[in-house]
């Protein structure tokens, strides 16, 4: 699934339970951002 964001905002479909990786990649001019988050999604 690809999700696109602009600035500080992002919208994604709901995640199912389990361990997920959120990968953020971006660039503007000579600046580049590469961030990986590991999310653990649990049911309530």
ROSE-4610 file (N, C-alpha, C; in Angstrom, 1 decimal, always signed):
// ROSE-4610
residu = [X/X/X/X/X/X/X/X/X/X/X/X/X/X/X/X/X/X/X/X/X/X/X/X/X/X/X/X/X/X/X/X/X/X/X/X/X/X/X/X/X/X/X/X/X/X/X/X/X/X/X/X/X/X/X/X/X/X/X/X/X/X/X/X/X/X/X/X/X/X/X/X/X/X/X/X/X/X/X/X/X/X/X/X/X/X/X/X/X/X/X/X/X/X/X/X/X/X/X/X/X/X/X/X/X/X/X/X/X/X/X/X/X/X/X/X/X/X/X/X/X/X/X/X/X/X/X/X/X/X/X/X]
num = [1/1/1/2/2/2/3/3/3/4/4/4/5/5/5/6/6/6/7/7/7/8/8/8/9/9/9/10/10/10/11/11/11/12/12/12/13/13/13/14/14/14/15/15/15/16/16/16/17/17/17/18/18/18/19/19/19/20/20/20/21/21/21/22/22/22/23/23/23/24/24/24/25/25/25/26/26/26/27/27/27/28/28/28/29/29/29/30/30/30/31/31/31/32/32/32/33/33/33/34/34/34/35/35/35/36/36/36/37/37/37/38/38/38/39/39/39/40/40/40/41/41/41/42/42/42/43/43/43/44/44/44]
x = [+0.9/+0.0/+0.9/+0.6/+1.3/+0.4/+1.0/+0.2/+1.1/+0.4/+1.2/+0.8/+1.9/+1.7/+2.3/+1.9/+2.4/+2.7/+3.9/+4.2/+4.1/+3.3/+3.2/+2.0/+1.3/+0.0/+0.2/-0.5/-0.6/-1.9/-2.4/-3.7/-3.4/-3.9/-3.7/-5.0/-5.1/-6.2/-6.0/-7.0/-6.8/-5.9/-5.1/-4.1/-4.7/-4.5/-4.9/-4.0/-4.4/-3.5/-2.3/-1.2/+0.1/+1.2/+2.4/+3.5/+3.6/+3.6/+3.7/+4.9/+5.4/+6.5/+5.9/+6.1/+5.8/+7.1/+7.2/+8.4/+8.1/+8.9/+8.7/+9.9/+9.7/+10.7/+10.3/+11.2/+10.9/+12.1/+11.9/+13.0/+12.5/+13.3/+13.0/+14.3/+14.6/+15.9/+17.0/+17.9/+19.0/+18.8/+17.6/+17.3/+16.5/+16.9/+16.3/+15.9/+14.8/+14.3/+14.1/+14.6/+14.4/+14.2/+12.9/+12.6/+11.8/+12.1/+11.3/+10.8/+9.4/+8.8/+8.3/+8.5/+7.8/+6.6/+5.4/+4.2/+3.7/+3.2/+2.5/+1.1/+0.2/-1.3/-2.0/-2.7/-3.5/-5.0/-5.8/-7.3/-7.6/-8.7/-9.1/-10.2]
y = [-1.2/+0.0/+1.2/+2.2/+3.5/+4.5/+5.3/+6.5/+7.7/+8.8/+10.0/+11.1/+11.9/+12.9/+14.2/+15.3/+16.6/+17.4/+17.8/+18.5/+17.6/+18.0/+17.2/+16.2/+16.1/+15.3/+14.1/+13.1/+11.9/+11.2/+10.5/+9.8/+8.4/+7.4/+6.0/+5.2/+4.1/+3.2/+2.6/+2.2/+1.6/+0.4/+0.2/-0.9/-2.1/-3.3/-4.5/-4.7/-5.6/-5.9/-6.6/-6.4/-7.0/-6.0/-6.4/-5.5/-4.9/-3.6/-3.0/-2.0/-1.8/-0.8/+0.3/+1.5/+2.8/+3.3/+3.4/+4.0/+5.3/+6.3/+7.7/+8.1/+8.5/+8.9/+10.2/+11.1/+12.4/+13.2/+14.1/+14.9/+16.2/+17.3/+18.6/+19.3/+19.6/+20.2/+19.3/+19.7/+18.9/+18.2/+18.4/+17.7/+16.4/+15.4/+14.1/+13.6/+13.0/+12.4/+10.9/+10.1/+8.6/+8.2/+7.8/+7.4/+6.1/+5.1/+3.9/+3.8/+3.6/+3.3/+1.9/+1.3/+0.0/+0.2/-0.2/+0.0/-1.3/-1.4/-2.7/-2.3/-2.8/-2.5/-3.6/-3.3/-4.2/-3.9/-4.9/-4.7/-4.2/-3.4/-2.9/-3.8]
z = [+0.0/+0.0/+0.0/-0.8/-0.9/-0.3/+0.6/+1.1/+0.9/+0.6/+0.3/+1.4/+1.7/+2.7/+2.2/+2.9/+2.5/+3.8/+4.1/+5.3/+6.5/+7.5/+8.7/+8.7/+7.6/+7.6/+6.7/+7.1/+6.3/+6.5/+5.5/+5.6/+5.1/+5.9/+5.6/+5.9/+5.2/+5.5/+6.9/+7.6/+8.9/+8.8/+9.8/+9.9/+10.6/+10.1/+10.9/+12.0/+12.9/+14.1/+13.6/+14.4/+14.2/+14.1/+13.7/+13.6/+12.2/+12.1/+10.8/+10.7/+9.5/+9.3/+8.5/+9.1/+8.4/+7.8/+6.5/+5.9/+5.3/+5.8/+5.3/+4.4/+3.2/+2.3/+1.7/+1.6/+1.0/+0.6/-0.4/-0.7/-1.3/-1.1/-1.7/-1.9/-3.2/-3.5/-3.1/-2.2/-1.8/-0.5/+0.1/+1.4/+1.2/+2.0/+1.9/+3.3/+3.4/+4.7/+4.5/+5.4/+5.4/+6.8/+7.1/+8.5/+8.4/+9.3/+9.4/+10.8/+11.0/+12.3/+12.3/+13.4/+13.7/+14.6/+14.1/+14.9/+15.3/+16.5/+17.0/+17.2/+16.4/+16.4/+17.1/+18.2/+18.9/+18.9/+19.2/+19.2/+20.6/+20.7/+22.0/+22.6]
